[in-house]
Each structure stands twice: as C-alpha cells, then as structure tokens.
C-alpha cells in the first residue's frame, strides 16, 4: 500500500517525465539542440531512466554534435569534384572531377594535394579497398584505373566498357573490383591480374550506382530504372530486386554493418531498406529536389545526403532530420564521411572542398 507521500512523489515523477518528453520532442522537431542537451542536467535520475527520454536525448546529442560542428575549407580543387572518398585508417581524402585530375589530400595538413592522374576527362567515381592500400578511379575515359594509394603509382588499367564509368567499388574480399557504366553493364575485374572476371547486364540502361554488401558480399546496383538489383557476386545470378521508388535511382549507400541500404531517386525520396528482409524500413521525403549523394557514417547512426546547395543529416534509424548545412550558393557534387565518422567532406560545383568536423566529446 502506497503512502500519501509516496503517491505524491510518483505523481510528480510522472508529471516531470511527461513534461520533459513533450519539451524534448518539441526541441528535437525544431532542432533546438543546445537547450535540449542542457535539460539533461536538470532531470531526475528516474526520468533519465525512461526509454523514451533516453531516445530523445540521444537524438539531441547527435544533433548538437553536428549543429555545433566546425567548418573548415581545404584548398580549392582545380576543378569541380564529382567523387570523394576517405582512405581507411588514414586522414587522407581523394577526389576526382571535371578536369580529369585525381587528387589526394592530407586532411591534417591541408597542404597542396598530390596529383595522381591527369586523364583530362572527367572522373566520376573513386573508391579505396578495405585496407586503404589500393584506390580505383573511373570516368569519362571508359577506363578503370588501379593505384597504389601509398606511392601514387598506377598499378594497372581495366579496359572493356563502351561508355562512361559512373561508379566503382571493391569487393569485400579485395580480390575483385566492380565498375558500373553508361553502356548498361557491370564488370567485375580480378585485381591481381587485371583480367575480366564477369559481366552483368541489368537490362535497365545505364548503371549509375553500385555498392557491395560487406557482410554477405552481394553486389547492389541501380540506374535507369526504378528498381534496385541485388546480385550474388560469386555466381553473377540475380538474387533480389527492391521495388518501391517511382523514378530512376541516382544514389546508393550501404551501412558499414551491411544491414541497411539507403537509396535516392528522382521521385524526390530516400528509402532506407532492411537488406535481410528486402523491405523498406523508412521513407524520407525530399520534396524540393533530388538528393544526389548518400553516405552512412562509421557507426551507421547518421545518413548524409547532398542535393542542390544543401547537405542534410538524418538519424539513420528514425529518418528524423538532424541538421541541414548550406554554407554556399553552389551545388553539392559529392560527400564522404571520414573513417571515424567525425568529419564530413563536401565538394561543390564552385570547386570548393570543405570539411565539417562534428563536436564530439
């Protein structure tokens, strides 16, 4: 049997918790993260144990890290960058773009970049292997180039496409590298020998985006159609098709644990898929424009997307908008998270490459 004092204490606790939930929800919705985080110091221990309040506080902390982020500009690139990638386990960033130059920056020093290639034709895709020792680039010259990331030396080229290479990715085992092209094919190449291993034909026009699932090694592709295709990379057999978009898919990103896929379409939406069930977990509407770049951070909690003049950050679990960053009147052309997830590189059409560093304790 509860005493009067105990009942009153319970009523006060529930009132505090209800009020805190409403206040936190409002602050999260309006991205008022500074007040949101300050409230945590005023809550009673019992209120802090509420799962609902803990979830809202996690969103507040995530939002505040990026809302209070520091913005730094790297040296201007010689041309607008179309592709960015961080080197795993290193503070190095590679970029390729309209002038055909493949450039490697040290994020720490921000010195003049090391120029690896001068193909003179636009580079549309760059990717490192898992160890960060090798780098591939592909673009308008229809050739996939393999580089030693440490020395900057060209290792070999892979030739066989009959159109621009829009996307490239290393197989998780490091023995194969894939390229998706305007010619409507995906080619898998043997890294060690440079020979063609297999050609896949999605039969849906140009292949604009490809990505490997790190846990199952499945290959995911998208392009001219509304459908996303998942292939068994070892056999080349079509495994699954993801249907849900109402326009062609322009960008893909796979979470680091391989469990989720983010896709962006000209239907002005982003879908987050459960790759184990092939079902849509969340749809994020982007009514004003098409998001053209996507990236998950290192712990899979945050999804970044660039479109028009803005970069958005979303909670990857809930789809809740965390923060929007403009900072320029120029169109966003590429984005990439650093290996530790604390930095986001943003390239723009005006040749500016900026680095957003989160305020992480």
N, C-alpha and C positions, 0 to 999 in steps of 0.2 A: 504494500500500500504506500502510495506516494504521500509525502508530507506536503503541506501547503508551500513551504519554501522550495521544495524540490520541483513541484509543479510550476511555480512561478519562474524558476530558473530554466526549466525546459521550454516554457513559452517564450522567454527572452532569447534563448538559443535559436529556436526555430524562426523567430522574427528577424534576428540578426542574419541568419543564413538566407532567408527569403529575400531580405533587403539587399544583401551582398550579391546574391545571384542576379537580381534584376539590374543592379548597378554595374556589375561586371559585364553582363550581356550587352548593356547599352554602350559601355565604353569599347568593347570589342567590335561591336557593329559600326561605331563611328571612328574606330582606330585611335581612340584616346588612350594610348598605352602607358603614358607617363603616370597619369592618375591611377590607372588600372594596377600597375605594379606597386604603387605606393600604398594601396589599400591592403595589400597582403600583410603589411606590418601591423595593421590595426585589427585584424581578425582574431577571434579567439581560437585556441587550439582545436576545439571541437568543430568549429565552422571550417577550418582548414582541412579537416578530415573528410569533408563532403566530396564525393567523386565528381559531382557537377562543378563545384567551385574549383577543385584541382584542375579539371579540364579547361575551365575558363582562364585560370591563372597561367596554365601552360601556353594558351594562345596569346595572353598578354605578354609573357616573357619573350615568346617567339617574335611577336610583332615589334616589341621595343628594341630587340637586338637589331632589326633592320631599319626601323624608323629613326634610330639614333646612329645609324651607320655613317662611317666616314667615306667621303667621295674623293678619290684621287685620280688624276689623269696620267696615264702612261704617255710616253712620247707619241706624237701624232704618227700614224702609219702613212706610208707613201701613197696609199690608195684605200678606198673603202673596203673594209674586210667583210667577206661573205661567210667565213668559217673561223671558229675559235676552239681550242682545246687546251686544257692544262695537262702538263706532264705528270703522271702519277708519281707520288713520293718526292716530287721536286717543286720548287717555287718557280717553275718555268711555264710560259704561255706561248703557244704557237698560233699564228694567224695567217690566213691566205685570202686574197681578194682580187679586185678588179684589175690590178696592174700585173698579175701573174707572179708576184713575189711571195715566197714562203718565208715568213719571218719568225724568229724565236727571241722572246724577251725574257730577261730575268726580272721577276716581279719585285724582288727585294731591292735591286739596284736601279731598275728602270733606266738602264743605260741604252745606248743605241742598239737596236736589235741585230742579231746575227741573221744575215740573208742566206737561206739555203738554196733557193731556186729562183731563176729568172726566166720562167717559161714564156712570159709576155702574154699569155692567155689566162683568162680569169680562173682562179681556184675557187671551187665551191664546197670542198669537203676536206677536213683534216681529222686524223684520229691516231692516238697512241695505242700500243699494245699494253697489256695489263702491267707489265714490269716497267714500262716507260722507256725501254731501250730502243724501240723502233717506232717510226712515225710514217704514216702514209698520207698522200695528198692526191686529190683528183679534181678535174675540172673540164674546161672547155677544150683542152687539147686531146680529150678522149683517152688519156693515158693515166694509169695509176702508178704513182712513184713511191718507192720504199726508201726511207732514210735512216741512217744511224743517228739517233737523237742526241747522242753524246758528242759525236765528232762533226755532225752536219754533213757527212758524206753520203752521196747517193749510192744505195746498195744495188738496186735493180729497178726496172720498169716492167709493168704488166700491160700488154697491148692486146686489144681484141674488140673493144667496144666500138660502135659506129655512131656514137653520139656523146654529148656532154655527160661527164660523170657527176651526178648530183650528190651522192652520198657514199661513204665508205666506213667500214667497221672491221675490227679484228675479231676473229673467232675467240671465245674464252680460252681455248687451249693454246692459242698463239701460233698454231701451225697453218692456219688459213686466214685469208683476208678477203672480205666481200666488197663488191662495188655495184652500185645501182645506177643505171644510165637512162638517158633520154631515148636510147634505142629500144627500150622496153624489156631489157634483160637485167638479171642479176648474175654476176660472175663471181665464183669462188676460186681463189688462186692459192697455190701452195707457196708459202712464204719462203721456204728454204731453197726451192728450185726455180721459182718464178713461173712454173707451168700452170696451165688452166686445169682446175680440178673438176668443176661442174658449172653448167649454165642453167639458170632457172628462168622460166618465161611466164610471168604472171598474167599475160594477155590482157592487160588493162592500161596499155600505153606506157608513158614514161614512168620510171621508178624514181620517186623524189626523195624517199627516206627509207633507210634500213637500220636495223639495230639487232644485236644478239641478246638473247636472254641468258644472263650469266649462270643461272643455276641449272637449266636444262639444255643449254646450248642451241635452243631453237632460234631460227632466223625470222625476223619480223620485217615485213615490207609494206609500203604504201605508195600511192602515186596518183594516177589519173582518175581512179575510181573512188567510190565512197567506201570501199571495202578494204580492210586491213588483213593481210595474209600472213599466216604463220607456217613456216616450213620446218621439216626435220632436216637439219643441216647435213647430217651424215648420209642420208639416203636421197635427199632432194625431193622428197614427197611432200605434197601439201598436207598439212596437219589440221589446221583450223582456219576459219575466216571469221573475223569480227565485223558484225554489221550493226550500224547504228547511226553513223553520220549521214547527212543528207546532201553532202557535197564532197568534192575530192579532198583527200587528206594531204596536208602540206608538211607536217612535222610529227616526229615520234620521239619519245624518251622512255627508257626502261629504268625502273628503280634499281638501285645497286644490289638489292637482295633478289631481284628478278621476279618479284611477286606482282608488281603493278606496271601498267603501261599507260602513258599519257599520249593522247593524240589530239591534234588540232586540225580544223577543217575550214574550208571557205564557207561552210554553213554558219560560221561565227560561233563556234562552240569548241570547248575542250572536253574530252571524255577521259575519265580515269577508269581503266579496266582491271579486273581481277584476272590475271593470266592463268590461274589454276582452273577457274570456272568459265573463262571466256565471257564473263558478264560485266556490264557497265556498273561500276560502283558509284560514280558521281558524274554529273554533267555540269560544267561551268559555262555559263553563257557569257559571250564577249560580243554584245550586240552592236558595238560601234565599229568593229574592224576584225580582221582575221589575225590571229596570233601566229607568227611565222617561225618562232624559235621556241624550243622547250628544253628544260633541263631539271633533273632532280638533284638535290644536294646530297651530301655524303651519307647522312643518316636517314634519308628518304622521308623526312618530315616536311620538306618545303619543295614546292614546284615553282620554277621561274618560267615566265613566258614573255617574249618581246613581240610587239606589233605596233605599227605606226611610230609615234615618238615616245612610247611608254614601255617600261618593263614592269610587269606585275609579279608579285609573290603571293602564292596561295598556300594554305595549310593542305598538304597532300592527302591527309586523312579525311578532312571535313569539306574541303573545297572552299572554305572561308577565305575571302581576300584578306591578306595580311598587310600589304603595303603596295603602293604604286610609286614608281620613280620615273620622272621625266628628265629634268636636267638639261634638255636641249630641244631645239625645234627640228632636229634632224631625225630621220627614220632609223629605227633599230634594225641592224642587219645580222647580228649574231650575239649569242650569250653563252657563257660557260661558268660552272661552279669550280672552285679550287678543290683539290683532293680532300681537304679538311672541312669543306662546306662553309667556311667563314667568309670567303670572298666570291664575288660575282663579277666577272668581266663582261663589259658591254661594249660592243662595236656599233658605230653609227655610220650613216651614209656620208657624213661630212669628214670622214677619215679619223675621227676622234675615238680613241680607245680608253675607256675609263674603268676604274676598279672600285667597286663598292665593298667596303670591309665592315662586317657586322660587329656590333658592340657586344662581344661575347666575353663573359667573365672568365 
